Structures are given as C-alpha cells and as structure tokens.
Amino acid sequence: MICHDIVIIGGGPAGLAAAVAAKQSGVDDILLLERDAVLGGILNQCIHNGFGLHTFKEELTGPEYASRYIRMVQKLGIPFCTGSMVLSINKDKEVTVVSRREGLQVIRAKALILAMGCRERPRGALNLPGSRPAGIYTAGTAQRLMNIEGYLVGREAVILGSGDIGLIMARRMVLEGAKVKAVAELMPYSGGLKRNIVQCLDDYGIPLKLGHTVVDIEGRGRVEGVTLAAVGPDKKPIPGTEEHYGCDTLLLSCGLIPENELSKGMGLPINPATSGPMVNDRLETEAAGVFACGNVLHVHDLVDYVSEEAALAGEQAARYIQNAERPRKPSGRGPVTLRAKDGVRYTVPQSLDPGAMAERVTVRFRVADVYRGRSVCTYYDGELISRQKKRVMAPGEMEQVVLTRDSLLQRPGVKEITIRTEVET
C-alpha cells in the first residue's frame, strides 16, 4: 500500500492553495489528486475577470488565477495525479482511487485535506413542471460548453436563479449574440454579488424578476418557451401572474451544493446549514488529521477567500504531521461552541480551542435575508464583545468577524460564542 504524509483531494483553487501552504510549512511528502484531466477546477471555465484582487492585488481571469497556483505547485515540486477519481475514504484515512494509468489503488494518508468543491443543483432537485425537452442546462454546464468546448447553447434564453454563475452567464450569452429575455429569482433578493447584478444585468438591460419562478416549460424536441409567475410568501405561484417568454434555452442557477459524498462516507458530521463537515478553528473535522476547506466546507463568494481558507488548512495539516510524534498537549479547557442566531445562518468554524488557537481566528458566515441598518454582534456567554455596524447585508455576500485569543484567555470560563444580527437603535 502506498503511503503519503498529506493527501489532498481536489486540484481546484482550494486544493492548490492547500498544497502550496503545506509544502511551505515544511512537509515534503504530499500527493494532490484531481479527477479532471488538468488542474485548476472550475476556474478553467471562468474566463471573466474579477479574481485575485485580495490574493494578488490585481484583477485576473479565472484561468490566470489558477495558473498562478499551478506554477507554484510545479515550482515547489509537489506531485499531483490528474484523471484520478477518489471512490471512497475509510476511517483509517485510506483513500481508494481509480485512474486510467494506475488502475484501482489504495493510498494511506497520515493527514487528509478535503477540497472537492461543489456542484450545481440540477433540474431534478427543483421539481419544475413542464415537458423535458433539450435546451435546459445548469449555468455551469452552459459555461463549460461555451468557454471551453466552444458551443453556443442557445439563441434566446431565460435564466432561473440569480446566483453568480447565472448572472455571469447572462452577460456571456449576450456577448456571444444571444438574447436573454429575463432572469427570474424565487427569493425576494438576489443570490449573487451586487457587482454582478450591476455589471451583468443592469449594464445590458436584462430584467431581474425577484419573487418569480418557472411554472411551465414548453417544447417537445427543444425548449420553445417558459412561463414565469410571481410567488407569494409561501413561495407558491400566484394565479393570474403568469408571463410567457418564447425561448429556446433555460439556464438553471439555483444554488450550489458542497461535494460531500466522500465526507459522509467517512461518517463525518455534516452541518445542515452549509452541507459541509463540521470543523474547528484549525479547519479540522471530527476525524483527527482530516481537514476541509473551500467550497466543500461552505460555498464561498470570492475565490480569494477560498485560497486564504485553504492555506490555513494546509498549514494545520502540516503542523498535524510535524506533531505526530509529540501530540498536542491539552489546553486544560474544553472547546468553545460557536452559535449562529437572529439572522446569521451559520458560522465556519463551529468550535475553537482557546488554549491552542491562533492569535486571530476569522469566522465567516452568511445572513438569512437582506438586512439594512443592522449590526453584527459577538457575545461570549451573553457578554457583548463587539458590535459592527453594517449599512446592508445580503445572503449572496459572505460576512466575517475576527476573534482574538487574548479576548478568550481573559475570560477562562467561556463556553459559547454567539454571533447574531441586531437592529440599530
């Protein structure tokens, strides 16, 4: 059986950044596994700009951003295997992987980093009524077909869902000569970044219909039209509000789901709000030596934050290997639980160890609705520690608070940290 100190599953932005950080932290025996034929993940098909402003202090396209990390991996001499599909992982951190070159093999890891990314929610999960003709794509599939394969997926399109990929694809289709009739969104707010709404819809005169959904799809061999209707507070269509749009294409941008089949197969506890594994401040899961980062942990809005988070996972995995001979000494305190309340949907991480945490820990989260004139408040066992005033917060954009080790060490009895929103008075 082959054995490596660190095995990283996924060669997208998270896996690449984790590999670089682990190598720079002093671990040489690293193996990166990627199921696609090339490294880079979803970035390879994201040919628009807007990446890298935080990480590289310049604006890059997706392939440019990926190539920076791929060059780092190559320069550091980190081994990687593309075209390698991981089938399962057991509790002993034994990875079963299959590839055309090596066939079926089992690789044992001393530490694992899960960086498998996420997938789109397909039509089958949306319960859309109507016929099942050709011309219905998830936005990511359409993006790959257009940007990598070179196909125009349609001439007249309606887009359901206002996630970032759907917004970007609305602009992309217009630039290729297609007409986008409308972008419909079930919720009363957009699921994408504000900048994408402005740059991809407003700048091209594409209407965004909030509180609407598809109630019928027409066509036999190919989509011929869709019917949209407004929805009420119960998210059910309101009779009499139907609008018909003739089109030959329907793109679905209705949410992303972390790829956690491998995580579930290991028996890792999954956070129901994120669909990713539960982790502590070191991004370590319940299984010792198994770390998670990037969109497999929770769906991010910016790839720069993915890289930052993955670098932490790589550093902590390296530290885990280096401390294998001399296990971490107990801090004398139990873990502190993080709670999300009153408009905060979740937090990542979900727990931390005050005695062993870094000087500063970034806690990322999303809110449940669009809020204006509220504050993000942090409480230690009911004691208000910080209050950040926010002009506007939206579910499409991640928020964060920073916790310091000193603030927790000064309060040795803290058992729970609560992060919540409060209306400004």
Solvent accessible surface area in square Angstrom, and as a share of the most:
residue,aa,sasa,rsa
1,M,146,0.65
2,I,78,0.40
3,C,64,0.39
4,H,35,0.16
5,D,28,0.15
6,I,0,0.00
7,V,0,0.00
8,I,0,0.00
9,I,8,0.04
10,G,12,0.11
11,G,0,0.00
12,G,11,0.10
13,P,18,0.12
14,A,9,0.07
15,G,0,0.00
16,L,0,0.00
17,A,3,0.03
18,A,0,0.00
19,A,0,0.00
20,V,8,0.05
21,A,8,0.06
22,A,0,0.00
23,K,43,0.18
24,Q,126,0.56
25,S,41,0.26
26,G,53,0.51
27,V,6,0.04
28,D,104,0.54
29,D,57,0.29
30,I,1,0.01
31,L,11,0.06
32,L,0,0.00
33,L,4,0.02
34,E,14,0.06
35,R,137,0.50
36,D,53,0.27
37,A,78,0.60
38,V,86,0.50
39,L,10,0.05
40,G,0,0.00
41,G,26,0.25
42,I,88,0.45
43,L,3,0.02
44,N,39,0.20
45,Q,11,0.05
46,C,13,0.08
47,I,71,0.36
48,H,33,0.15
49,N,84,0.43
50,G,11,0.10
51,F,26,0.11
52,G,0,0.00
53,L,84,0.42
54,H,95,0.42
55,T,49,0.29
56,F,44,0.18
57,K,160,0.68
58,E,75,0.34
59,E,96,0.43
60,L,8,0.04
61,T,35,0.21
62,G,0,0.00
63,P,46,0.29
64,E,82,0.37
65,Y,0,0.00
66,A,2,0.01
67,S,35,0.23
68,R,63,0.23
69,Y,20,0.08
70,I,33,0.17
71,R,134,0.49
72,M,60,0.27
73,V,0,0.00
74,Q,105,0.47
75,K,184,0.78
76,L,55,0.27
77,G,52,0.50
78,I,6,0.03
79,P,69,0.43
80,F,73,0.30
81,C,27,0.16
82,T,46,0.26
83,G,37,0.35
84,S,7,0.04
85,M,85,0.38
86,V,12,0.07
87,L,91,0.45
88,S,54,0.35
89,I,8,0.04
90,N,64,0.33
91,K,167,0.71
92,D,94,0.49
93,K,30,0.13
94,E,25,0.11
95,V,0,0.00
96,T,31,0.18
97,V,3,0.02
98,V,52,0.30
99,S,17,0.11
100,R,246,0.90
101,R,177,0.65
102,E,95,0.42
103,G,30,0.29
104,L,121,0.60
105,Q,42,0.18
106,V,54,0.31
107,I,3,0.02
108,R,104,0.38
109,A,3,0.02
110,K,104,0.44
111,A,0,0.00
112,L,0,0.00
113,I,0,0.00
114,L,0,0.00
115,A,6,0.04
116,M,35,0.16
117,G,22,0.21
118,C,37,0.22
119,R,92,0.33
120,E,37,0.17
121,R,85,0.31
122,P,66,0.41
123,R,28,0.10
124,G,63,0.61
125,A,55,0.42
126,L,39,0.20
127,N,135,0.69
128,L,23,0.12
129,P,64,0.40
130,G,39,0.38
131,S,47,0.30
132,R,186,0.68
133,P,12,0.07
134,A,57,0.44
135,G,5,0.04
136,I,35,0.18
137,Y,50,0.19
138,T,23,0.13
139,A,0,0.00
140,G,8,0.07
141,T,65,0.38
142,A,0,0.00
143,Q,3,0.01
144,R,99,0.36
145,L,46,0.23
146,M,14,0.06
147,N,29,0.15
148,I,73,0.37
149,E,83,0.37
150,G,63,0.60
151,Y,140,0.53
152,L,61,0.30
153,V,8,0.05
154,G,8,0.07
155,R,156,0.57
156,E,68,0.31
157,A,0,0.00
158,V,0,0.00
159,I,0,0.00
160,L,8,0.04
161,G,5,0.05
162,S,0,0.00
163,G,19,0.19
164,D,36,0.19
165,I,37,0.19
166,G,0,0.00
167,L,0,0.00
168,I,18,0.09
169,M,1,0.00
170,A,0,0.00
171,R,39,0.14
172,R,43,0.16
173,M,0,0.00
174,V,44,0.25
175,L,106,0.53
176,E,82,0.37
177,G,60,0.58
178,A,8,0.06
179,K,116,0.49
180,V,9,0.05
181,K,45,0.19
182,A,0,0.00
183,V,0,0.00
184,A,0,0.00
185,E,18,0.08
186,L,65,0.32
187,M,62,0.28
188,P,86,0.54
189,Y,31,0.12
190,S,14,0.09
191,G,35,0.34
192,G,6,0.05
193,L,15,0.07
194,K,128,0.54
195,R,94,0.34
196,N,12,0.06
197,I,26,0.13
198,V,60,0.35
199,Q,85,0.38
200,C,0,0.00
201,L,0,0.00
202,D,87,0.45
203,D,96,0.49
204,Y,85,0.32
205,G,64,0.61
206,I,11,0.06
207,P,65,0.41
208,L,50,0.25
209,K,41,0.17
210,L,72,0.36
211,G,16,0.15
212,H,30,0.14
213,T,19,0.11
214,V,3,0.02
215,V,33,0.19
216,D,50,0.26
217,I,3,0.01
218,E,61,0.27
219,G,12,0.11
220,R,219,0.80
221,G,63,0.61
222,R,84,0.30
223,V,2,0.01
224,E,113,0.51
225,G,0,0.00
226,V,0,0.00
227,T,18,0.10
228,L,0,0.00
229,A,0,0.00
230,A,19,0.15
231,V,19,0.11
232,G,13,0.12
233,P,137,0.86
234,D,93,0.48
235,K,76,0.32
236,K,134,0.57
237,P,66,0.42
238,I,71,0.36
239,P,117,0.74
240,G,72,0.69
241,T,46,0.27
242,E,92,0.41
243,E,68,0.30
244,H,107,0.48
245,Y,39,0.15
246,G,30,0.28
247,C,7,0.04
248,D,35,0.18
249,T,0,0.00
250,L,0,0.00
251,L,0,0.00
252,L,3,0.01
253,S,12,0.08
254,C,34,0.20
255,G,33,0.32
256,L,58,0.29
257,I,34,0.17
258,P,6,0.04
259,E,28,0.13
260,N,3,0.01
261,E,96,0.43
262,L,27,0.14
263,S,0,0.00
264,K,120,0.51
265,G,63,0.60
266,M,8,0.04
267,G,51,0.49
268,L,11,0.05
269,P,52,0.33
270,I,48,0.24
271,N,14,0.07
272,P,129,0.81
273,A,37,0.28
274,T,12,0.07
275,S,42,0.27
276,G,0,0.00
277,P,1,0.00
278,M,74,0.33
279,V,4,0.02
280,N,28,0.14
281,D,9,0.05
282,R,33,0.12
283,L,7,0.03
284,E,18,0.08
285,T,8,0.05
286,E,132,0.59
287,A,31,0.24
288,A,65,0.50
289,G,0,0.00
290,V,1,0.00
291,F,3,0.01
292,A,0,0.00
293,C,0,0.00
294,G,0,0.00
295,N,34,0.18
296,V,0,0.00
297,L,0,0.00
298,H,1,0.00
299,V,33,0.19
300,H,17,0.08
301,D,27,0.14
302,L,28,0.14
303,V,18,0.10
304,D,6,0.03
305,Y,44,0.17
306,V,7,0.04
307,S,4,0.03
308,E,94,0.42
309,E,9,0.04
310,A,0,0.00
311,A,30,0.23
312,L,60,0.30
313,A,0,0.00
314,G,0,0.00
315,E,74,0.33
316,Q,16,0.07
317,A,0,0.00
318,A,0,0.00
319,R,117,0.43
320,Y,72,0.28
321,I,24,0.12
322,Q,77,0.34
323,N,33,0.17
324,A,61,0.47
325,E,162,0.73
326,R,165,0.60
327,P,106,0.67
328,R,99,0.36
329,K,175,0.74
330,P,126,0.79
331,S,43,0.28
332,G,75,0.72
333,R,57,0.21
334,G,41,0.40
335,P,100,0.63
336,V,1,0.00
337,T,46,0.27
338,L,9,0.05
339,R,118,0.43
340,A,35,0.27
341,K,100,0.42
342,D,68,0.35
343,G,17,0.17
344,V,8,0.04
345,R,109,0.40
346,Y,10,0.04
347,T,4,0.03
348,V,4,0.02
349,P,4,0.03
350,Q,18,0.08
351,S,29,0.19
352,L,1,0.01
353,D,28,0.14
354,P,0,0.00
355,G,37,0.36
356,A,27,0.21
357,M,3,0.01
358,A,54,0.42
359,E,97,0.44
360,R,155,0.57
361,V,11,0.06
362,T,43,0.25
363,V,0,0.00
364,R,13,0.05
365,F,1,0.00
366,R,27,0.10
367,V,0,0.00
368,A,45,0.35
369,D,59,0.31
370,V,51,0.29
371,Y,28,0.11
372,R,173,0.63
373,G,38,0.36
374,R,59,0.21
375,S,0,0.00
376,V,1,0.00
377,C,0,0.00
378,T,1,0.01
379,Y,35,0.13
380,Y,4,0.01
381,D,79,0.41
382,G,64,0.61
383,E,86,0.39
384,L,76,0.38
385,I,53,0.27
386,S,43,0.28
387,R,105,0.38
388,Q,59,0.26
389,K,152,0.64
390,K,53,0.22
391,R,201,0.73
392,V,58,0.33
393,M,3,0.01
394,A,26,0.20
395,P,21,0.13
396,G,4,0.04
397,E,62,0.28
398,M,19,0.09
399,E,24,0.11
400,Q,71,0.32
401,V,4,0.02
402,V,55,0.32
403,L,7,0.03
404,T,45,0.26
405,R,68,0.25
406,D,80,0.41
407,S,19,0.12
408,L,0,0.00
409,L,84,0.42
410,Q,131,0.58
411,R,68,0.25
412,P,97,0.61
413,G,53,0.51
414,V,12,0.07
415,K,140,0.59
416,E,61,0.27
417,I,0,0.00
418,T,17,0.10
419,I,0,0.00
420,R,72,0.26
421,T,4,0.02
422,E,33,0.15
423,V,97,0.56
424,E,56,0.25
425,T,177,1.03
